[in-house]
Amino acid sequence: MPQLDTSTWLTTIISTTITLFTFLQMKIITFKFPLKPEIKNLKTKTTKTPWENKWTKTYSLPSLPL
């Protein structure tokens, strides 16, 4: 049974790590951050819907004879 050649694994792992790190850095550099952060308005807007002013009935299902 042949042995698995692991002599190149270290080189592969290191080169992959360096490549991923480089791509990640390039991606972060191109990201545009806002210059002046602004506070978000946390108040929710209330909108009037037609059914808020009306009284609605809740009907029960007709009972079936047993």
VEXPADO-494107 format. One record per atom (N, C-alpha, C): atom name; x, y negated, z negated; residue number from 1; residue in one letter. Coordinates in Angstrom, 3 decimals. Atoms other than C-alpha are relative to their C-alpha. Layout:
<milums>
{"CA", {X, Y, Z}, NUM, "A"}
...
</milums>
This chain:
<milums>
{"N", {0.852, 1.170, 0.000}, 1, "M"}
{"CA", {0.000, 0.000, 0.000}, 1, "M"}
{"C", {0.903, -1.240, 0.000}, 1, "M"}
{"N", {-0.892, 1.155, -0.086}, 2, "P"}
{"CA", {1.560, -3.332, 1.026}, 2, "P"}
{"C", {-0.247, -0.993, -1.144}, 2, "P"}
{"N", {0.085, 1.001, 1.069}, 3, "Q"}
{"CA", {2.265, -6.008, -1.546}, 3, "Q"}
{"C", {-0.450, -1.338, 0.589}, 3, "Q"}
{"N", {0.460, 1.312, -0.423}, 4, "L"}
{"CA", {0.649, -9.410, -1.339}, 4, "L"}
{"C", {1.145, -0.999, -0.149}, 4, "L"}
{"N", {-1.099, 0.958, 0.017}, 5, "D"}
{"CA", {3.193, -12.066, -0.430}, 5, "D"}
{"C", {-0.502, -1.318, -0.593}, 5, "D"}
{"N", {0.444, 1.211, 0.689}, 6, "T"}
{"CA", {2.709, -14.912, -2.905}, 6, "T"}
{"C", {1.074, -1.090, -0.009}, 6, "T"}
{"N", {-1.100, 0.960, 0.030}, 7, "S"}
{"CA", {5.894, -16.814, -2.132}, 7, "S"}
{"C", {-0.401, -1.371, 0.549}, 7, "S"}
{"N", {0.392, 1.287, -0.586}, 8, "T"}
{"CA", {4.092, -19.545, -0.152}, 8, "T"}
{"C", {-1.177, -0.651, -0.737}, 8, "T"}
{"N", {1.161, 0.532, 0.703}, 9, "W"}
{"CA", {1.244, -20.072, -2.606}, 9, "W"}
{"C", {0.282, -1.337, -0.671}, 9, "W"}
{"N", {-0.327, 1.237, 0.689}, 10, "L"}
{"CA", {2.997, -22.786, -4.593}, 10, "L"}
{"C", {0.057, -1.168, 0.990}, 10, "L"}
{"N", {-0.087, 1.038, -1.028}, 11, "T"}
{"CA", {3.756, -24.764, -1.448}, 11, "T"}
{"C", {-1.394, -0.372, 0.508}, 11, "T"}
{"N", {1.365, 0.247, -0.489}, 12, "T"}
{"CA", {0.170, -24.401, -0.238}, 12, "T"}
{"C", {-0.811, -0.784, -1.032}, 12, "T"}
{"N", {0.769, 0.672, 1.053}, 13, "I"}
{"CA", {-1.322, -25.473, -3.571}, 13, "I"}
{"C", {0.471, -1.438, -0.168}, 13, "I"}
{"N", {-0.530, 1.357, 0.178}, 14, "I"}
{"CA", {0.968, -28.483, -3.928}, 14, "I"}
{"C", {-0.357, -0.883, 1.194}, 14, "I"}
{"N", {0.325, 0.819, -1.175}, 15, "S"}
{"CA", {0.430, -29.681, -0.360}, 15, "S"}
{"C", {-1.501, -0.304, 0.063}, 15, "S"}
{"N", {1.450, 0.233, 0.024}, 16, "T"}
{"CA", {-3.349, -29.268, -0.698}, 16, "T"}
{"C", {-0.351, -1.055, -1.037}, 16, "T"}
{"N", {0.262, 0.968, 1.054}, 17, "T"}
{"CA", {-3.356, -31.219, -3.955}, 17, "T"}
{"C", {0.420, -1.402, 0.431}, 17, "T"}
{"N", {-0.475, 1.301, -0.474}, 18, "I"}
{"CA", {-1.307, -34.043, -2.446}, 18, "I"}
{"C", {-0.917, -0.554, 1.086}, 18, "I"}
{"N", {0.894, 0.433, -1.075}, 19, "T"}
{"CA", {-3.549, -34.178, 0.606}, 19, "T"}
{"C", {-1.340, -0.477, -0.559}, 19, "T"}
{"N", {1.282, 0.399, 0.588}, 20, "L"}
{"CA", {-6.749, -34.303, -1.458}, 20, "L"}
{"C", {0.131, -1.298, -0.789}, 20, "L"}
{"N", {-0.230, 1.233, 0.748}, 21, "F"}
{"CA", {-5.292, -36.971, -3.710}, 21, "F"}
{"C", {0.115, -1.191, 0.954}, 21, "F"}
{"N", {-0.171, 1.068, -0.983}, 22, "T"}
{"CA", {-4.304, -39.044, -0.676}, 22, "T"}
{"C", {-1.345, -0.396, 0.618}, 22, "T"}
{"N", {1.313, 0.299, -0.572}, 23, "F"}
{"CA", {-7.760, -38.763, 0.903}, 23, "F"}
{"C", {-0.906, -0.700, -1.013}, 23, "F"}
{"N", {0.805, 0.632, 1.034}, 24, "L"}
{"CA", {-9.406, -39.672, -2.388}, 24, "L"}
{"C", {0.425, -1.459, -0.195}, 24, "L"}
{"N", {-0.494, 1.373, 0.135}, 25, "Q"}
{"CA", {-7.205, -42.761, -2.737}, 25, "Q"}
{"C", {-0.438, -0.864, 1.179}, 25, "Q"}
{"N", {0.425, 0.755, -1.180}, 26, "M"}
{"CA", {-7.995, -43.832, 0.816}, 26, "M"}
{"C", {-1.493, -0.308, -0.052}, 26, "M"}
{"N", {1.448, 0.204, 0.104}, 27, "K"}
{"CA", {-11.712, -43.399, 0.164}, 27, "K"}
{"C", {-0.311, -1.083, -1.031}, 27, "K"}
{"N", {0.235, 0.995, 1.050}, 28, "I"}
{"CA", {-11.556, -45.473, -3.033}, 28, "I"}
{"C", {0.435, -1.382, 0.455}, 28, "I"}
{"N", {-0.508, 1.295, -0.464}, 29, "I"}
{"CA", {-9.532, -48.240, -1.382}, 29, "I"}
{"C", {-1.003, -0.673, 0.941}, 29, "I"}
{"N", {0.934, 0.589, -0.967}, 30, "T"}
{"CA", {-12.145, -48.734, 1.355}, 30, "T"}
{"C", {-1.355, -0.340, -0.618}, 30, "T"}
{"N", {1.274, 0.290, 0.658}, 31, "F"}
{"CA", {-15.006, -48.947, -1.148}, 31, "F"}
{"C", {-0.041, -1.465, -0.417}, 31, "F"}
{"N", {0.153, 1.416, 0.325}, 32, "K"}
{"CA", {-16.304, -52.503, -1.613}, 32, "K"}
{"C", {-0.686, -0.145, -1.366}, 32, "K"}
{"N", {0.564, 0.257, 1.314}, 33, "F"}
{"CA", {-16.835, -53.463, -5.236}, 33, "F"}
{"C", {-0.568, -1.410, -0.038}, 33, "F"}
{"N", {0.537, 1.358, 0.094}, 34, "P"}
{"CA", {-19.020, -56.452, -6.088}, 34, "P"}
{"C", {0.963, -0.906, -0.774}, 34, "P"}
{"N", {-0.928, 0.916, 0.653}, 35, "L"}
{"CA", {-17.003, -59.490, -7.061}, 35, "L"}
{"C", {-0.513, -0.464, -1.357}, 35, "L"}
{"N", {0.570, 0.476, 1.252}, 36, "K"}
{"CA", {-19.373, -60.726, -9.748}, 36, "K"}
{"C", {-1.192, 0.885, -0.363}, 36, "K"}
{"N", {1.126, -0.852, 0.380}, 37, "P"}
{"CA", {-21.555, -58.150, -11.500}, 37, "P"}
{"C", {-1.158, -0.842, -0.548}, 37, "P"}
{"N", {1.183, 0.727, 0.451}, 38, "E"}
{"CA", {-25.085, -59.336, -12.140}, 38, "E"}
{"C", {-0.850, 0.883, -0.899}, 38, "E"}
{"N", {0.869, -0.737, 0.916}, 39, "I"}
{"CA", {-27.480, -58.353, -14.879}, 39, "I"}
{"C", {-1.310, 0.296, 0.728}, 39, "I"}
{"N", {1.251, -0.385, -0.642}, 40, "K"}
{"CA", {-30.480, -56.442, -13.611}, 40, "K"}
{"C", {-1.187, -0.430, -0.851}, 40, "K"}
{"N", {1.226, 0.369, 0.676}, 41, "N"}
{"CA", {-33.944, -57.636, -14.454}, 41, "N"}
{"C", {-0.740, 1.279, -0.386}, 41, "N"}
{"N", {0.616, -1.242, 0.468}, 42, "L"}
{"CA", {-35.513, -54.930, -16.609}, 42, "L"}
{"C", {-1.513, -0.090, -0.137}, 42, "L"}
{"N", {1.452, 0.134, 0.093}, 43, "K"}
{"CA", {-39.044, -56.324, -16.592}, 43, "K"}
{"C", {-0.660, 0.681, 1.194}, 43, "K"}
{"N", {0.712, -0.666, -1.087}, 44, "T"}
{"CA", {-41.452, -54.227, -14.604}, 44, "T"}
{"C", {-1.125, -0.905, 0.500}, 44, "T"}
{"N", {1.063, 0.799, -0.592}, 45, "K"}
{"CA", {-43.874, -55.871, -12.254}, 45, "K"}
{"C", {-1.323, 0.746, -0.147}, 45, "K"}
{"N", {1.321, -0.618, 0.107}, 46, "T"}
{"CA", {-47.522, -55.223, -12.914}, 46, "T"}
{"C", {-0.815, -0.408, 1.218}, 46, "T"}
{"N", {0.830, 0.270, -1.167}, 47, "T"}
{"CA", {-49.713, -54.914, -9.897}, 47, "T"}
{"C", {-1.425, 0.419, -0.308}, 47, "T"}
{"N", {1.416, -0.319, 0.202}, 48, "K"}
{"CA", {-53.473, -54.970, -9.925}, 48, "K"}
{"C", {-0.466, 0.987, 1.064}, 48, "K"}
{"N", {0.575, -0.966, -0.923}, 49, "T"}
{"CA", {-55.134, -51.981, -8.388}, 49, "T"}
{"C", {-1.520, -0.078, -0.105}, 49, "T"}
{"N", {1.474, 0.137, 0.014}, 50, "P"}
{"CA", {-58.836, -51.858, -7.463}, 50, "P"}
{"C", {-0.680, 0.808, -1.096}, 50, "P"}
{"N", {0.690, -0.839, 0.974}, 51, "W"}
{"CA", {-59.644, -49.094, -9.911}, 51, "W"}
{"C", {0.300, -0.418, -1.434}, 51, "W"}
{"N", {-0.251, 0.439, 1.373}, 52, "E"}
{"CA", {-58.233, -50.892, -12.948}, 52, "E"}
{"C", {-1.177, -0.783, -0.561}, 52, "E"}
{"N", {1.113, 0.832, 0.466}, 53, "N"}
{"CA", {-61.209, -53.249, -13.141}, 53, "N"}
{"C", {-1.330, 0.758, -0.023}, 53, "N"}
{"N", {1.259, -0.735, -0.102}, 54, "K"}
{"CA", {-63.849, -50.595, -12.502}, 54, "K"}
{"C", {-0.036, 1.140, -1.013}, 54, "K"}
{"N", {0.193, -1.148, 0.864}, 55, "W"}
{"CA", {-65.280, -48.010, -14.808}, 55, "W"}
{"C", {-0.311, 1.193, 0.891}, 55, "W"}
{"N", {0.241, -1.178, -0.831}, 56, "T"}
{"CA", {-65.118, -44.550, -13.289}, 56, "T"}
{"C", {-0.526, 1.136, -0.858}, 56, "T"}
{"N", {0.564, -1.152, 0.694}, 57, "K"}
{"CA", {-67.124, -41.533, -14.269}, 57, "K"}
{"C", {0.850, 1.228, 0.273}, 57, "K"}
{"N", {-0.657, -1.278, -0.183}, 58, "T"}
{"CA", {-65.564, -38.154, -14.775}, 58, "T"}
{"C", {-1.097, 1.057, -0.007}, 58, "T"}
{"N", {1.043, -1.009, -0.127}, 59, "Y"}
{"CA", {-67.831, -35.434, -13.545}, 59, "Y"}
{"C", {0.565, 1.376, -0.306}, 59, "Y"}
{"N", {-0.414, -1.380, 0.244}, 60, "S"}
{"CA", {-67.628, -31.895, -14.819}, 60, "S"}
{"C", {-0.523, 0.878, 1.145}, 60, "S"}
{"N", {0.421, -0.905, -1.054}, 61, "L"}
{"CA", {-67.904, -29.041, -12.387}, 61, "L"}
{"C", {-1.344, 0.644, -0.349}, 61, "L"}
{"N", {1.292, -0.643, 0.312}, 62, "P"}
{"CA", {-71.344, -27.491, -12.048}, 62, "P"}
{"C", {0.250, 1.397, -0.572}, 62, "P"}
{"N", {-0.202, -1.318, 0.627}, 63, "S"}
{"CA", {-71.634, -24.473, -14.248}, 63, "S"}
{"C", {-0.691, 1.069, 0.838}, 63, "S"}
{"N", {0.541, -1.103, -0.781}, 64, "L"}
{"CA", {-72.178, -21.218, -12.480}, 64, "L"}
{"C", {-0.789, 0.955, -0.905}, 64, "L"}
{"N", {0.752, -0.967, 0.832}, 65, "P"}
{"CA", {-74.788, -18.747, -13.687}, 65, "P"}
{"C", {0.829, 1.268, -0.217}, 65, "P"}
{"N", {-0.773, -1.221, 0.313}, 66, "L"}
{"CA", {-73.303, -15.728, -15.407}, 66, "L"}
{"C", {-0.670, 1.258, 0.446}, 66, "L"}
</milums>
